[in-house]
Amino acid sequence: MSASTSPYDAVVIGGGFYGAVIALYLARQRGFSRVCLVEREHALLQRASYNNQARVHNGYHYPRSFTTAYRSRINLPRFVRDWPEAVKTNFIKLYAIARRNSKVTARQFERFCRETSAELERADASLRALFEPRLIEDVFLVREYAFDSSKLAAWAMREISEEGIEVRLRTRAETISQMPGDLLQTALRDADGKSSTLAARYVFNCTYSGLNQFGGDFPGTRTQLKQEVTEMALIKAPPELENLGITVMDGPFFSMMPFPSRSLHTLSHVRYTPHFHWNDERGIDPYARLSDYHRESRVDRMIRDVGRYMPAVYGAKYVDSLFEVKTVLTKNETDDGRPIFFERHAGLPRCFSVLGGKIDNIYDVLEKLDAEPLDAPVAPLQSTFSR
């Protein structure tokens, strides 16, 4: 086993979008001169940052969680400003309210949008004609966007390289342990089985579904997490739908969103997208469960149900499915809230675990980090996301 010769200021475990942005934040905003980013995949942003609906939320999705909706309203314009090349805006986004089994009526949805200052107008007759009127109460035109995860990954690699942040790909962190003094030790194993250790003053655990999969002195998260194996179907939309993003809500319904990195659409369904779930526990590796899972698509059932509300979807062509582990806070299952999870571990006070349910939550994480008294010399402020 080899060890680094001098300690790092920080080790960031997890090379998804959150891990990449946090590594850059530490270098640029907090003056950390030695940062190492550790990722088990062959490249950055390959797991949950890629295998998702690619939606930049603007609050509409959360009529039962005002706080989540409000934060999305604040964060969307910031995200568009900071990553304009990765944001797709040139499509029409519709929210349709179901007549039956919806947890929100059209009138309630309009009131909710007024209260959150979210832009909303009734869709014109040509757009409403896409929906079965016996099942859909009303259809609204909204402002919501999609992101291209491939472009975000290219941005992350470029900025991290320019900043001199060390990246270790195809490497898994196995333990986090307290060393004498204020240092933490992270034990690593690469894809060839070679082990090594890194000493650092801080460790940031940004592993999403893998938050609790560490040995050593890592105490685990206090907040209970739920894991789900999910399927995001990728479809080629028929001509009538190819320039649209559509969500039918709020309950056992569906979304169809542009997926810019592959010029397709995702199709997700509240009933069929989750394949199975379990309560997160140490020792139950979510990614191993996903790897062992027989990935039989449910896209036929999705399209069959979606077609009742939006018949044009029957003309869609199925291309592929993205299977991934989705992690949520158990306490937010009933209200659909998606707050960030940010925890400094009492037993390892220089170790932080971070989880976000939406890409725009990154700003909530950065605000939390701003409030932390990290004892590194602070460099002159500059844009965290400068190009």
C-alpha positions in Angstrom: 0.0 0.0 0.0 1.3 3.4 -1.0 0.6 6.7 0.8 0.8 10.3 -0.4 3.9 12.1 0.9 2.2 15.3 2.1 -1.4 15.8 3.2 -4.0 17.3 0.9 -6.2 20.2 1.9 -9.3 18.2 0.9 -10.2 14.9 -0.7 -13.6 14.9 -2.5 -15.1 11.5 -3.0 -17.5 11.2 -5.9 -16.9 12.8 -9.3 -20.5 13.6 -10.2 -21.7 17.2 -10.7 -21.8 18.0 -7.0 -18.3 16.6 -6.3 -16.8 18.4 -9.3 -18.4 21.8 -8.3 -17.4 21.3 -4.6 -13.8 20.6 -5.6 -13.7 23.7 -7.7 -15.3 25.8 -4.9 -12.7 24.6 -2.4 -9.9 25.6 -4.7 -11.3 28.9 -5.9 -13.4 30.2 -3.0 -11.6 28.8 0.0 -8.0 28.8 -1.1 -7.4 25.1 -0.9 -4.2 24.5 -2.9 -4.2 20.7 -2.9 -7.5 19.0 -3.7 -7.9 15.5 -4.9 -11.1 14.3 -6.6 -11.7 10.5 -6.5 -14.2 8.8 -8.9 -14.8 5.1 -9.3 -16.0 5.4 -12.9 -13.8 6.0 -16.0 -14.8 9.7 -16.3 -16.7 12.4 -14.4 -20.5 12.7 -14.3 -21.2 9.2 -15.5 -23.7 8.0 -12.9 -26.6 9.9 -11.3 -25.5 13.1 -12.9 -26.1 11.5 -16.3 -28.8 8.9 -15.7 -31.6 11.2 -14.9 -34.4 13.2 -16.4 -32.0 16.2 -17.2 -34.6 18.7 -15.9 -33.6 22.1 -14.6 -36.5 22.7 -12.2 -38.3 26.0 -11.8 -40.6 24.9 -8.9 -43.6 23.7 -10.8 -42.9 20.1 -9.9 -43.4 20.6 -6.2 -46.8 22.1 -5.3 -46.7 20.0 -2.1 -43.3 21.4 -1.0 -43.2 25.1 -1.1 -39.7 25.3 0.2 -38.3 23.1 -2.6 -40.3 25.0 -5.2 -39.1 28.4 -3.8 -35.5 27.3 -3.9 -35.9 26.1 -7.5 -37.3 29.5 -8.4 -34.2 31.1 -7.0 -31.7 28.7 -8.4 -32.9 28.2 -12.0 -31.7 31.7 -13.3 -28.4 31.2 -11.6 -27.9 27.8 -13.2 -28.8 29.2 -16.6 -26.3 32.0 -16.1 -23.4 29.8 -14.9 -23.8 27.0 -17.5 -25.5 28.5 -20.5 -23.8 26.2 -23.0 -25.2 23.2 -21.2 -28.8 24.4 -20.9 -31.4 23.6 -23.5 -34.1 26.3 -23.6 -35.5 26.0 -27.1 -38.5 23.8 -26.5 -42.0 24.2 -25.2 -42.7 23.0 -21.7 -46.2 22.0 -20.7 -47.7 21.0 -17.3 -51.1 19.2 -17.6 -53.3 18.5 -14.6 -55.2 15.2 -14.5 -58.9 15.2 -13.7 -58.7 12.1 -11.5 -56.3 11.0 -8.8 -54.3 14.2 -9.0 -53.2 15.6 -5.6 -53.5 19.1 -7.0 -56.3 20.7 -9.1 -55.8 23.1 -11.9 -57.0 26.0 -9.7 -54.7 24.9 -6.9 -51.8 24.7 -9.4 -52.5 28.2 -10.6 -52.6 29.6 -7.1 -49.4 27.8 -6.2 -47.6 29.4 -9.2 -48.9 32.8 -8.2 -47.6 32.3 -4.7 -44.1 31.3 -6.0 -44.1 33.9 -8.8 -43.7 31.1 -11.4 -44.5 32.1 -14.9 -47.7 30.4 -16.1 -50.3 30.7 -18.9 -52.9 28.5 -20.3 -51.7 26.6 -23.4 -53.4 27.4 -26.7 -55.9 25.1 -28.4 -53.4 23.4 -30.6 -51.3 22.3 -27.6 -54.4 21.3 -25.5 -55.5 19.2 -28.4 -52.6 16.8 -27.7 -54.4 15.6 -24.5 -57.4 13.5 -23.9 -59.9 16.1 -22.4 -61.8 13.5 -20.4 -58.7 12.8 -18.4 -56.9 16.2 -18.4 -58.5 19.2 -16.6 -56.2 21.9 -18.0 -52.8 22.4 -19.7 -50.4 25.2 -18.9 -47.4 26.7 -20.6 -44.4 27.2 -18.2 -40.8 28.1 -18.2 -38.6 25.1 -17.5 -35.4 23.8 -19.1 -33.2 20.7 -19.7 -29.5 20.3 -19.2 -26.9 18.4 -21.3 -24.9 16.3 -18.9 -22.2 15.5 -21.5 -21.5 19.3 -21.8 -21.4 19.6 -18.0 -18.9 16.8 -17.9 -16.7 18.4 -20.5 -16.9 21.7 -18.5 -15.9 19.9 -15.3 -12.9 18.2 -16.8 -11.7 21.5 -18.4 -12.1 23.6 -15.3 -10.6 21.0 -12.9 -7.6 20.6 -15.2 -7.1 24.3 -15.4 -7.3 24.6 -11.6 -4.7 21.9 -11.1 -7.0 19.7 -9.1 -5.8 16.1 -9.0 -8.3 13.6 -10.4 -8.1 9.8 -9.7 -10.5 7.9 -11.9 -11.4 4.2 -11.7 -10.6 4.5 -8.0 -12.9 3.6 -5.1 -12.6 5.0 -1.6 -13.1 2.2 0.9 -12.5 3.7 4.4 -12.3 7.1 6.1 -10.4 7.1 9.4 -9.1 9.6 11.9 -5.4 10.1 12.0 -3.4 11.8 14.8 -4.0 15.5 14.9 -6.5 17.0 12.6 -5.9 14.8 9.5 -8.2 12.2 8.0 -7.0 9.2 6.0 -8.9 7.8 3.0 -8.0 4.3 1.8 -8.4 3.8 -1.9 -8.4 0.9 -4.3 -8.0 1.3 -8.0 -9.5 -0.8 -10.8 -6.3 -2.9 -10.9 -6.6 -3.7 -7.2 -3.8 -1.5 -6.2 -4.4 0.1 -2.8 -3.2 3.5 -1.5 -4.1 6.1 1.1 -4.5 9.8 1.1 -4.2 12.1 4.1 -6.2 15.3 4.1 -7.5 18.0 6.5 -11.0 17.6 5.1 -13.0 14.9 3.3 -16.2 15.6 1.4 -18.3 12.5 0.7 -20.3 13.3 -2.5 -21.0 9.7 -3.5 -24.8 10.0 -3.7 -26.1 6.4 -3.4 -22.8 5.4 -1.8 -22.9 7.8 1.1 -22.9 5.1 3.8 -20.6 2.6 2.1 -17.3 3.3 4.0 -15.5 1.4 6.6 -12.9 2.8 9.1 -14.2 5.5 11.5 -16.9 6.7 9.2 -20.1 6.8 11.4 -22.7 6.7 8.7 -25.4 9.3 8.2 -27.8 10.2 10.9 -30.6 10.9 8.4 -32.3 7.8 7.0 -32.0 7.3 3.2 -34.1 5.2 0.8 -32.6 3.6 -2.3 -34.5 2.9 -5.5 -33.5 1.1 -8.7 -35.1 3.3 -11.4 -35.5 3.2 -15.1 -35.5 6.2 -17.3 -36.7 5.2 -20.8 -35.1 7.0 -23.8 -37.4 7.5 -26.7 -37.4 9.1 -30.1 -40.5 11.4 -29.9 -43.0 11.5 -32.8 -43.0 14.8 -34.8 -46.0 16.2 -32.8 -44.0 15.9 -29.6 -40.4 16.4 -30.5 -40.2 20.1 -29.6 -42.1 19.6 -26.3 -41.4 18.7 -22.7 -44.5 17.5 -20.9 -45.4 16.7 -17.3 -48.8 15.3 -16.2 -49.4 15.7 -12.5 -49.7 15.4 -9.6 -49.8 11.8 -8.5 -49.3 8.5 -10.4 -48.5 10.2 -13.6 -45.6 10.9 -15.9 -43.0 13.2 -17.6 -41.5 13.4 -21.0 -38.4 15.6 -21.2 -35.8 16.4 -23.8 -32.5 14.6 -23.1 -30.0 16.8 -24.9 -26.9 14.7 -24.6 -28.4 12.1 -26.9 -31.0 14.2 -28.8 -33.8 12.0 -27.4 -36.5 12.3 -24.8 -36.7 10.7 -21.4 -40.0 9.1 -20.4 -40.6 8.5 -16.7 -43.7 7.3 -14.9 -44.3 7.5 -11.2 -45.6 3.9 -11.1 -43.2 2.2 -13.5 -39.9 4.1 -13.2 -39.1 2.8 -9.7 -38.4 -1.0 -10.0 -37.7 -1.8 -6.4 -36.4 0.0 -3.3 -34.9 -0.7 0.1 -33.8 1.3 3.2 -30.1 2.3 2.9 -27.8 0.3 5.1 -24.1 0.0 5.5 -22.8 -3.1 3.8 -25.5 -3.2 1.2 -23.8 -1.7 -1.8 -26.4 0.0 -4.0 -24.3 -0.2 -7.1 -23.7 -3.9 -6.6 -27.5 -4.4 -6.3 -27.9 -2.4 -9.6 -25.2 -4.4 -11.3 -26.9 -7.7 -10.3 -30.4 -6.5 -11.3 -32.0 -8.1 -14.4 -32.8 -5.0 -16.3 -36.1 -5.7 -18.0 -37.7 -2.5 -19.4 -41.2 -1.4 -18.4 -41.4 1.1 -21.3 -44.3 -0.8 -22.8 -46.3 -0.2 -19.7 -45.2 3.4 -19.5 -46.3 4.1 -23.1 -49.6 2.2 -22.7 -50.6 4.4 -19.7 -49.2 7.6 -21.1 -51.0 7.1 -24.3 -54.4 7.3 -22.5 -53.6 10.9 -21.7 -51.5 11.9 -24.7 -52.3 9.6 -27.7 -49.5 10.9 -29.9 -46.9 9.1 -27.7 -48.0 5.8 -29.3 -45.9 7.0 -32.3 -42.7 7.2 -30.1 -39.8 4.8 -30.8 -38.1 3.2 -27.9 -34.3 3.4 -28.0 -32.8 2.6 -24.7 -33.2 2.7 -20.9 -31.0 4.3 -18.3 -31.0 2.3 -15.1 -29.7 3.9 -12.0 -29.9 4.0 -8.2 -31.9 7.0 -6.9 -31.4 8.1 -3.4 -34.0 10.1 -1.4 -34.4 11.3 2.2 -37.0 9.0 3.8 -38.6 11.9 5.6 -39.5 13.6 2.3 -41.3 10.7 0.7 -44.8 12.0 1.5 -44.4 15.7 0.4 -42.0 15.2 -2.6 -39.6 17.7 -1.1 -36.1 17.6 -2.4 -33.9 19.5 0.1 -30.2 19.0 0.2 -28.6 16.7 2.7 -25.5 18.3 4.3 -24.0 16.7 7.4 -20.8 17.3 9.3 -20.2 14.0 11.1 -19.8 14.4 14.9 -17.3 11.6 15.2 -15.3 12.9 12.2 -15.8 16.7 12.4 -13.7 17.4 9.3 -15.7 14.9 7.2 -18.9 16.1 5.4 -21.5 14.1 3.6 -23.5 15.9 0.8 -26.6 14.8 -1.2 -28.8 16.7 -3.5 -31.9 15.6 -5.2 -31.8 18.1 -8.0 -29.0 19.6 -10.0 -30.0 23.2 -9.2 -29.6 22.3 -5.4 -25.9 22.9 -5.9 -26.3 26.5 -4.8 -27.9 25.4 -1.6 -24.8 23.3 -1.0 -22.5 26.2 -1.7 -24.4 28.4 0.7 -23.9 25.7 3.4 -20.2 25.6 2.6 -19.9 29.3 2.8 -21.1 29.1 6.4 -18.5 26.5 7.4 -15.3 27.8 9.1 -12.9 25.8 7.0 -9.4 26.7 8.2 -7.6 27.2 5.0 -6.2 30.6 3.8 -8.9 32.3 1.8 -7.9 33.3 -1.7 -9.2 36.5 -3.3 -12.7 35.8 -4.4 -13.4 35.0 -8.0 -16.3 33.3 -9.8 -16.5 29.6 -8.9 -17.6 28.9 -12.4 -15.3 31.2 -14.4 -14.3 29.9 -17.8 
